[in-house]
Amino acid sequence: MSAKSPFVVSADWLEKRLHTPGLSIIDASWYLPAQNRDPRVEYDAAHIPGTVFFDQDKVADHSSGLPHTIPSETDFAQEASSMGITADDTIVVYDGPGMFTAPRVWWLFRLMGARQVFVLDGGFDRWKAEGRPVTAEVTKIAPSTFIAKRDMEQVASFQKMREIVESSSMQIADARSAGRFSGEEPEPRAGMRSGHMPGARNVPVMSLSQNGELKDLDALKEVFGQAGIDLAKPVVTSCGSGLTAAVITLALQSLGHKDNLLYDGSWSEWGSRADTPVETGKAK
């Protein structure tokens, strides 16, 4: 059996460690409108004991005009501290279906200086289906201080992305669905062009997981190979608004790939501008 990512933990692993000092559990669920799910309502109704809710719409730089831009060190530290989390904690992040939006918060905490950060394989939907412990009780939060040290060297800005597209200096891995990537399906956000950045390759987020679990390392290598991504070369990841790009980042880093960036503005930025080149159809 092929090895699994060092950045994921199983439900068995987490259940055995519930209520352990220094363990922080985060519900990072977020859904597209078409999914017709309210993550906060679902969290209030049931969550893993000891879990806090991370609002991905709230914890962002709202001055950017984009949905999920990385917040400042100060804002992130304030939010993380209010959740009772420190940078030294063992942090486990989950979402509903598994491997959808939890990896964004895994990446964000690591970007801000935390190192012991993991994603729950299988997600909360499977945790519940397996009859594991859940509660609707409000999580008691102990006073804490999260000291954020934001590493923007891991992030591609719009200008950096322009340079990458013009020079082909990095491979571009786009996590959106095949239809959105090719331009055959409309974007969910009004007024946004369909298609992809010139030279991009499509690595749909759903291709990296199975039943809410990140695929094993051999299977991940196969997914990247089929998409035309050379793991010996640099990669920048992108998606609709910067959330599911982090699933590709998680998969890359699980394979030991170190030369990768995440394009934070993603298609919400690139596709909404009139001065950016856009291609349609399958990757060439």
Summary of the structure (lengths in Angstrom):
residues: 284
radius of gyration: 18.2
end to end distance: 33.8
largest distance: 52.8
contacts: 932
relative contact order: 0.17
helix: 33%
strand: 15%
